[in-house]
């Protein structure tokens, strides 16, 4: 699985979102890969995945987009989304 954090330096909620992700990433070691994408450097990726607001978390399983979390999400909400995908057959 892959969680991609779409972010920008000018985004006020992106810093706190990154802190949440850093805090929980160790809990998902060997099960989820965490990546961060600067929307200013890769606008074509934002267009492809229709990211229109920040922060945005996109969760992929087996190379396919499975879940989209828009706006700042707390650690329990991110864990809930991750656990749901991990436990899917």
PEHUMO-V147875 format. One record per backbone hydrogen bond with DSSP energy under -1.0 kcal/mol. NH is the residue of the N-H (numbers start at 0). CO is the residue of the C=O. If there is no record, write none. Layout:
BEGIN
nh-><NH | NH>
co-><CO | CO>
END
This chain:
BEGIN
nh-><1 | 2 | 3 | 4 | 5 | 6 | 10 | 16 | 17 | 18 | 19 | 20 | 21 | 22 | 23 | 24 | 26 | 27 | 28 | 30 | 31 | 32 | 34 | 36 | 38 | 40 | 41 | 45 | 46 | 47 | 48 | 49 | 50 | 55 | 56 | 57 | 58 | 59 | 60 | 63 | 65 | 66 | 68 | 70 | 77 | 78 | 79 | 80 | 81 | 82 | 83 | 84 | 85 | 86>
co-><59 | 32 | 57 | 34 | 55 | 36 | 7 | 12 | 13 | 14 | 15 | 16 | 17 | 18 | 19 | 20 | 23 | 24 | 25 | 27 | 27 | 0 | 2 | 4 | 6 | 37 | 37 | 41 | 42 | 43 | 44 | 46 | 45 | 5 | 68 | 3 | 66 | 1 | 63 | 60 | 58 | 58 | 56 | 54 | 73 | 74 | 75 | 76 | 77 | 78 | 79 | 80 | 81 | 82>
END
